[in-house]
Amino acid sequence: MTAGQPPSGTVATDGQLLNDFVEALVHQVIYSRHIYPPTLFEKKNRYGIPVFMSRHPALNSYISHSIKDVDRLVKTGVLNKLFIMILDSNERTLERITLEISQWDVRSANRSPEILITSFRSVLLRAQLCDTKLSEIPPGMSPYQQL
């Protein structure tokens, strides 16, 4: 399954939509903040907008593993905020992006997935602009810049 698009003939659950969205957001933030070279990314369509997603298997695996339980934690009420952290080589926080997951009320049975998708699209569009609003991360500051 690709982010924001369930397999053909199936309907994505809100949990699947949430996990796919968080995955797309992490990829977009890593791309927008120039953590890895832009050549590692390809443009894909998520929620009707272009999003840059990594093509590197190790990075993709790391991201997928890091977010695998997001939907379960949200549905059980354990997680209502998610932080995407950019660290320097000494693991000090350079940037922290806070995602207020509770505002989407993914546990509500009375809300259509389209409402979530509209919210996801809005956040992804803002993530694309983060490199224009934030200072550049100095080269060599992130321990993950070289694969």
HELIX and SHEET records of a PDB file:
HELIX    1   1 ASP A   14  SER A   32  1                                  19    
HELIX    2   2 PRO A   38  LEU A   40  5                                   3    
HELIX    3   3 PRO A   57  ILE A   67  1                                  11    
HELIX    4   4 VAL A   70  LYS A   75  1                                   6    
HELIX    5   5 ILE A  101  TRP A  104  5                                   4    
HELIX    6   6 PRO A  113  GLN A  128  1                                  16    
HELIX    7   7 CYS A  130  LYS A  133  1                                   4    
SHEET    1   A 2 PHE A  41  ARG A  46  0                                        
SHEET    2   A 2 ILE A  49  SER A  54 -1                                        
SHEET    1   B 2 LYS A  81  LEU A  87  0                                        
SHEET    2   B 2 THR A  93  GLU A 100 -1                                        
END                                                                             
